[in-house]
Amino acid sequence: MKLQVLRCDIQAGVDSLDNGQGKPLDMEVIKTRGRKIMAQKDKS
C-alpha cells in the first residue's frame, strides 16, 4: 500500500514538472537551512 502511495506522489511531481510548474533547486539555500538545523540540534 505504501509503495502505491509513493508512486502516486512521484507521478504527481513528474506531471507538474511536465506542465512547466517546476522551479530550480537552490542547493546553497538548502544546505544553509540544514546547517542551521544541525547547529540547533548540537546546542540541545
ABEGO torsion letter per residue (X at the ends): XAAAAAAAAAAAAAAAAAAGABBBBBAAAAAAAAAAAAAAAAAX
